[in-house]
């Protein structure tokens, strides 16, 4: 649900005749909710003058009242992510208002919902799954996360304080839910060091999985990410037919060839760069080597090789208090490019590595991935 330049730099145009300094501009955002409405960006939303449509009542679509009066933390120049919980109905979007403003946002999820998603391949996803094969799902699956959250990009010059909003969900039939209020507490970045320890380029270096449902799951750390021999081998049954390798034996009497793997898969590259200006870059190169049946004999397999290079560009932020990292990027592998939002718990951070939790499709912790430092000198993207 987004793409190619989520840099966390908001350029505030200032007219010379206004003669306002930067501090006055920040103060105006604090005291005037209309200025705040104009300064923030809400993903998938358009701004509409007037009052947001009221609830239609009924039970066709309802939001969980347990989320009412929730308080979330965010930093200026970063993202505030709200996770509504739908207790009944299907959400087509939300009406969102900053309390006191004379305009509202209409968030429309229909473009994202209609997009045909291909495999998502960005750096936090590009790790082997429980069977040793590379996983291409996000740590928080977009079908249950990105298409249903509210993503707010805060301007760099917003002053610290509490900003409360109200939102209501709507469905495709015109029903509007009950109202939920959430307050966003914007913290100061202080000396600007919040998350600065991540600045630089890192490479995927290891992974492990938790033994939750599969008794045969290997829970030890693995460091064979870039090993073309050990990392990921597939064995499909191979047959010998007229001295040619084949994956199908019509007579069911062919000799089975068990001395060759049918394909290999490994990573050549899985890097991520965190920029001090809030920009984020993921670069990966995956190799798939597989048997060319036409060119192979029963004693001499010939392999073909496919190389897949993938780049994602987006934005990132990190909360040092909660140790939560948010990555916002555009998935261009869809029919309609869509903005994706993933949130990760950082479980360990040193000068040379960091470790993140990964989750299954039900948002249950299922493992960890490790990244090691390549270049720690800050790079501006």
GIWOKA-V629311 format. One record per residue. N is the residue number from 1. RES is the residue in three letters. PHI is phi in whole degrees, -180 to 180 (NA if undefined). PSI is psi as a letter, one per 20 degrees, with the letter a starting at -180 (NA if undefined). Layout:
N:RES:PHI:PSI, N:RES:PHI:PSI
//
This chain:
1:UNK:NA:l, 2:UNK:177:r, 3:UNK:-166:r, 4:UNK:21:k, 5:UNK:-176:n, 6:UNK:-98:m, 7:UNK:-85:p, 8:UNK:-86:l, 9:UNK:-124:o, 10:UNK:-104:p, 11:UNK:-90:o, 12:UNK:-92:o, 13:UNK:-75:p, 14:UNK:-125:p, 15:UNK:-80:p, 16:UNK:-61:h, 17:UNK:-71:i, 18:UNK:-72:h, 19:UNK:53:l, 20:UNK:-104:p, 21:UNK:-90:r, 22:UNK:-63:h, 23:UNK:-65:h, 24:UNK:-65:h, 25:UNK:-64:g, 26:UNK:-64:g, 27:UNK:-64:h, 28:UNK:-64:h, 29:UNK:-69:h, 30:UNK:-74:g, 31:UNK:-95:i, 32:UNK:-123:o, 33:UNK:-68:h, 34:UNK:-69:h, 35:UNK:-65:h, 36:UNK:-65:g, 37:UNK:-59:g, 38:UNK:-72:h, 39:UNK:-89:h, 40:UNK:-85:r, 41:UNK:-123:p, 42:UNK:-114:p, 43:UNK:-61:p, 44:UNK:68:j, 45:UNK:-116:q, 46:UNK:-118:q, 47:UNK:-94:p, 48:UNK:-126:p, 49:UNK:-72:p, 50:UNK:119:a, 51:UNK:-98:p, 52:UNK:-63:q, 53:UNK:-54:q, 54:UNK:-82:r, 55:UNK:-63:q, 56:UNK:-89:i, 57:UNK:72:a, 58:UNK:80:a, 59:UNK:-117:j, 60:UNK:-60:h, 61:UNK:-143:p, 62:UNK:-140:q, 63:UNK:-105:q, 64:UNK:-66:p, 65:UNK:-71:i, 66:UNK:-65:h, 67:UNK:-86:i, 68:UNK:-70:q, 69:UNK:64:k, 70:UNK:-73:q, 71:UNK:-117:p, 72:UNK:-121:q, 73:UNK:-107:q, 74:UNK:-153:r, 75:UNK:-116:q, 76:UNK:-59:q, 77:UNK:81:i, 78:UNK:-116:b, 79:UNK:-119:q, 80:UNK:-107:p, 81:UNK:-116:p, 82:UNK:-108:p, 83:UNK:-109:n, 84:UNK:-68:q, 85:UNK:-117:p, 86:UNK:-93:o, 87:UNK:-90:i, 88:UNK:-159:q, 89:UNK:94:r, 90:UNK:-120:p, 91:UNK:-91:p, 92:UNK:-97:h, 93:UNK:172:a, 94:UNK:-138:q, 95:UNK:-104:p, 96:UNK:-129:p, 97:UNK:-132:p, 98:UNK:-77:p, 99:UNK:-53:p, 100:UNK:98:i, 101:UNK:-81:q, 102:UNK:-99:j, 103:UNK:-136:r, 104:UNK:-140:r, 105:UNK:-105:p, 106:UNK:-105:o, 107:UNK:-94:p, 108:UNK:-117:o, 109:UNK:-90:i, 110:UNK:-62:h, 111:UNK:-62:g, 112:UNK:-69:h, 113:UNK:-69:h, 114:UNK:-88:i, 115:UNK:-69:q, 116:UNK:-92:o, 117:UNK:-83:p, 118:UNK:-89:a, 119:UNK:-63:p, 120:UNK:-88:p, 121:UNK:-130:n, 122:UNK:-121:r, 123:UNK:-59:h, 124:UNK:-78:i, 125:UNK:-92:h, 126:UNK:-84:m, 127:UNK:-133:q, 128:UNK:-64:q, 129:UNK:-92:a, 130:UNK:-65:i, 131:UNK:-99:j, 132:UNK:93:i, 133:UNK:-85:q, 134:UNK:-68:p, 135:UNK:-87:q, 136:UNK:-121:k, 137:UNK:-106:q, 138:UNK:-76:r, 139:UNK:-63:h, 140:UNK:-121:o, 141:UNK:-62:p, 142:UNK:-67:h, 143:UNK:-65:h, 144:UNK:-113:j, 145:UNK:-135:f, 146:UNK:-64:h, 147:UNK:-83:j, 148:UNK:-129:j, 149:UNK:-97:r, 150:UNK:-105:o, 151:UNK:-111:o, 152:UNK:-118:p, 153:UNK:-92:o, 154:UNK:-88:q, 155:UNK:-73:q, 156:UNK:-65:h, 157:UNK:-101:j, 158:UNK:-72:p, 159:UNK:-81:q, 160:UNK:-59:q, 161:UNK:155:a, 162:UNK:-106:p, 163:UNK:-123:o, 164:UNK:-101:q, 165:UNK:-132:q, 166:UNK:-124:q, 167:UNK:-146:q, 168:UNK:-135:q, 169:UNK:-87:q, 170:UNK:-133:q, 171:UNK:-108:a, 172:UNK:-79:i, 173:UNK:-111:j, 174:UNK:91:j, 175:UNK:-78:q, 176:UNK:-125:p, 177:UNK:-78:a, 178:UNK:-67:r, 179:UNK:-96:p, 180:UNK:-121:p, 181:UNK:-109:p, 182:UNK:-134:p, 183:UNK:-111:p, 184:UNK:-102:o, 185:UNK:-94:o, 186:UNK:-90:p, 187:UNK:-95:q, 188:UNK:-80:q, 189:UNK:-83:i, 190:UNK:60:d, 191:UNK:-86:j, 192:UNK:81:j, 193:UNK:-93:i, 194:UNK:-62:o, 195:UNK:84:j, 196:UNK:-65:h, 197:UNK:-68:i, 198:UNK:-91:i, 199:UNK:-57:p, 200:UNK:128:a, 201:UNK:-113:p, 202:UNK:-129:q, 203:UNK:-123:q, 204:UNK:-62:p, 205:UNK:-125:i, 206:UNK:-168:r, 207:UNK:-161:q, 208:UNK:-155:r, 209:UNK:-126:q, 210:UNK:-91:q, 211:UNK:-89:n, 212:UNK:-107:g, 213:UNK:-124:i, 214:UNK:-110:o, 215:UNK:-65:h, 216:UNK:-94:j, 217:UNK:-74:p, 218:UNK:-85:o, 219:UNK:-97:j, 220:UNK:-82:q, 221:UNK:-68:p, 222:UNK:-119:p, 223:UNK:-128:k, 224:UNK:-104:k, 225:UNK:-55:h, 226:UNK:-107:j, 227:UNK:-90:o, 228:UNK:-71:i, 229:UNK:-94:g, 230:UNK:-97:h, 231:UNK:-65:g, 232:UNK:-153:o, 233:UNK:-118:p, 234:UNK:-115:p, 235:UNK:-125:o, 236:UNK:-101:q, 237:UNK:-60:p, 238:UNK:-111:q, 239:UNK:-121:q, 240:UNK:-108:o, 241:UNK:-133:o, 242:UNK:55:l, 243:UNK:59:k, 244:UNK:-131:p, 245:UNK:-69:q, 246:UNK:-150:q, 247:UNK:-97:j, 248:UNK:-143:p, 249:UNK:-120:o, 250:UNK:-64:h, 251:UNK:-88:i, 252:UNK:63:j, 253:UNK:-123:j, 254:UNK:-74:q, 255:UNK:-72:p, 256:UNK:-88:p, 257:UNK:-101:o, 258:UNK:-113:j, 259:UNK:-93:i, 260:UNK:-126:q, 261:UNK:-85:q, 262:UNK:-78:h, 263:UNK:-161:r, 264:UNK:-130:q, 265:UNK:-139:p, 266:UNK:-156:r, 267:UNK:-98:p, 268:UNK:-92:h, 269:UNK:-157:p, 270:UNK:-153:n, 271:UNK:-113:q, 272:UNK:-138:q, 273:UNK:-121:p, 274:UNK:-105:p, 275:UNK:-100:q, 276:UNK:-59:h, 277:UNK:-86:j, 278:UNK:92:i, 279:UNK:-81:q, 280:UNK:-143:p, 281:UNK:-136:p, 282:UNK:-119:p, 283:UNK:-131:p, 284:UNK:-137:q, 285:UNK:-138:o, 286:UNK:-114:q, 287:UNK:-120:p, 288:UNK:-122:o, 289:UNK:-111:p, 290:UNK:-140:q, 291:UNK:-69:p, 292:UNK:-93:o, 293:UNK:-62:h, 294:UNK:-67:h, 295:UNK:-95:i, 296:UNK:-98:q, 297:UNK:-107:r, 298:UNK:-66:h, 299:UNK:-109:i, 300:UNK:-139:n, 301:UNK:-73:p, 302:UNK:-113:p, 303:UNK:-108:q, 304:UNK:-105:q, 305:UNK:-131:p, 306:UNK:-115:p, 307:UNK:-120:p, 308:UNK:-115:o, 309:UNK:-104:p, 310:UNK:-140:p, 311:UNK:-131:p, 312:UNK:-123:q, 313:UNK:-124:p, 314:UNK:-167:b, 315:UNK:-132:r, 316:UNK:-148:q, 317:UNK:-152:q, 318:UNK:-142:p, 319:UNK:-103:o, 320:UNK:-68:h, 321:UNK:-73:g, 322:UNK:-95:i, 323:UNK:60:k, 324:UNK:-103:p, 325:UNK:-111:p, 326:UNK:-114:p, 327:UNK:-121:p, 328:UNK:-117:p, 329:UNK:-153:r, 330:UNK:-104:p, 331:UNK:-92:o, 332:UNK:-89:j, 333:UNK:-85:j, 334:UNK:-99:r, 335:UNK:-59:g, 336:UNK:-114:o, 337:UNK:-51:p, 338:UNK:-131:q, 339:UNK:-82:p, 340:UNK:-112:q, 341:UNK:-129:p, 342:UNK:-123:q, 343:UNK:-122:p, 344:UNK:-131:q, 345:UNK:-91:p, 346:UNK:-87:o, 347:UNK:-95:i, 348:UNK:-155:p, 349:UNK:-146:p, 350:UNK:-125:a, 351:UNK:-68:h, 352:UNK:-120:i, 353:UNK:-159:r, 354:UNK:-144:q, 355:UNK:-126:p, 356:UNK:-118:q, 357:UNK:-80:q, 358:UNK:-115:q, 359:UNK:-130:q, 360:UNK:-87:a, 361:UNK:-67:i, 362:UNK:-100:j, 363:UNK:64:k, 364:UNK:-97:q, 365:UNK:-63:p, 366:UNK:-127:j, 367:UNK:167:a, 368:UNK:-143:q, 369:UNK:-127:q, 370:UNK:-118:p, 371:UNK:-123:p, 372:UNK:-115:q, 373:UNK:-71:p, 374:UNK:-110:f, 375:UNK:-128:p, 376:UNK:-105:i, 377:UNK:-73:p, 378:UNK:-55:p, 379:UNK:-117:p, 380:UNK:-88:o, 381:UNK:-90:NA
//
